[in-house]
Amino acid sequence: MRTKISNIIKQEVEAINNMPIDGISQVAIEMIYKAVHQDNGKIIVSGMGKAGQIGLNIATTFSSTGTPAVFLHPSEAQHGDLGILQKNDILLVVSNSGKTRELIELTELSRRLNPKVKIICLSGKSESELSALSDLTLSTGEPQEVCPLGLTPTTSTTCMTIVGDILVVLMMEKIGFTKEEYAKRHHSGYLGQKAKNENG
């Protein structure tokens, strides 16, 4: 059992190390910085299924660290929720396959509502239908799932989470986000108390 666990961890670590995100992540940071911190927009993150859950985590982590972001469910977007999109917002769509129908439709509807909206695609693939509709693609390098069936989102969602963490940390550094500002946004719980105590 220990050997199996070690192999799973090894496969996931190798996938993380092989992600082709050097340089391209900085381009994404500049796009997000301009939209949110210069033009007073926000990040709208969207994804379906497991990728959507990763997208929700990315959005909430951005928000708690000084970069306003919301999660938009792509299906609900087609029933009126797309109205949250404003002219200076930037869209981050998360799809391992890069061909999720609901996200392809979301990008098309978003461009119909706001033709100038910038779209970043976070995907396993560098080239896909979704990436073709986007201004920039962050690829995780098509990692092989550690699931014995090769189907269940495992390694792919791990890599997506890492990319989200990279974007958040780089943005925190770019805007000079402090513990004092963190405490203003995270009032309750252990982290809130820790941030306030360290600033008190």
N, C-alpha and C positions, 0 to 999 in steps of 0.2 A: 504493500500500500504506500509506504513512504517513497518508493521509487516512482510509482505512478504520479504521486503528488508533485514530486520534484520535476518530473518530465513536463507536467502541465504548466508549472511555473516557468520552466525553462523556455517552453514554446511561446508563452505569452511575453516574456522578457525579450526574446529574439524578435518577435513581431514589433514590439515597441521600438527596439533599436534600429529596425529596418524601415521605419516610417520616413518617407521622402518629404520632410517638412522644413528643412533648412532653407532660410531665405523667404520662402513663400509665406510663412507665418508672419513675418514682419510686414509684408505687403498687406495682409489681412488686418493687422494692428493699425496700420496707417489709414486704411479704409474705414474701420470702425471708429477710430479717433476723430477723423474728420466729420463723420456723420453725427456722432453722439456729442463729442466734447467741443467741437467747433461750430457745428450747425444746429445744435440743440435737438437732435433726433434721438432715437433709441434703437436698440437691437430687437428685432423680432425673430425669435428662434422657432423653427417648426420641424416636426418629424413624426413618423408613424411608428407604432409598436415600440419595440425595445429602443430603437434609435430615437424615438420621440421622448422616451424617459431620460435618455442621456441629454437630449436637447433641453428638457425642462431643468435638469441639474445645471447645465451651462448657463441658462438664462438667470436662474436664481442666484448663482454664484457671482455672475457679473453684477447683478443688482446690489448684492451685499458688499461689493468692493468698489462702488463708486461709478459704475457704468450702467445706466438704466437699461433694462432688458425685460422682455415679456415672452412667455411661451404662447404660441398660437397653434391650436390643433388644426391641421389642414382640412379635416372634414368639417369642423365647425366654421372654418373660414368661409366655406361655401354657403353657409346659412346665416350670413350677416356679420360674423366676427372679423372679417377682413376689414371692416370699417375702422379697426384700430390702427391701420396703416396710415401714416402721415407723410408729408412730402420729403422730410429729411431723414426718415428712418432707413435702416439697412436690414436686409433679410438674410438670415443664416439658416439654410436648410440642411438637415441631417438625414442621410440615406446611404447605407452601406452599398447597395446595389447601384445607386445612381439612376434608377428607373422607377422609383415609387410613383405610381399614377397620381396619387393625391398631391404629392409635392410638385410634380410637373404641372398639374392643373393650378396649384397655388401660385407658382412663379408666373404663369401666363396671366392669371387673374390679377396678380399684383402689378404686373406691367401694364395691364389695361387700366387699372385704377391710377397708377403712378408710373408713367413710362420711363422716368429717370431713376427709379429705385435701383440701388446697387444690391446685387445678390451674391452671397458667398455660399458655396456648396462644400459641405464636409462629407466625404464619401470614401468608400474603399477603393474606388476606381478613379483614375486621373482623367479618363475620357468616358463620358456617358451622355445619355439624353439630358439628364439634369445638369451636368456640368456645361453642356453646350448652351444651356439657357442662362447660365450664371456668368458673372463678371470674373470670378476667381474660384478655383477649386483647390481645397485642401485635401489631399489624398492620404489615406492611412496605409497605402501600399498593398491592398488586397490581401490582408492577413488570413491565413487558414484558421478556421475555427478549431478550438481544442475539443469541441463536442465530438463524441465518437461517431456521430452520424454526419458530421461536417455541415450541419444545418443550423443548429441553435446558435443565436447571436451570443458569442462568448468573447473570443479574442477581438472580434471587430468592435464590440462595444467597449472593451478595455481600451483599445487604441483611440476610439472617439473621445472617451473620457480624458485621456492624456492630452489630446489636442486641445480640448476645452480648457484644461488646467493651464496649458502653455499660454493660450490666448489671455486668460484671466491674469496670470502672473505678469506677463509682459505688459499688459495694460495698466496694472497696478503700479508697476515701475515707471511707466511713461507719464502717468498723471500724478505721481508722487503721493499715492494714497497712504494715509497714516492710520495708526491705531486709534487716534482720536476720532477720525472720520468713520472708522469701522464701528466704534462704539455708538455713534449717532444712529447708525442703521441697524445695529444688532443689540437692542436694549436688554432682552431677556436671555435666560439660559446661561450655561457655563461660559460660552465664548463671549457673550455680552458682558458678564461680570468680570471675566479675565481682562477684556479690553479696557473696561472702565477702571479697574483697580490699577492697571499698569499706567493709566493716564492720570490717576488721582494722586 
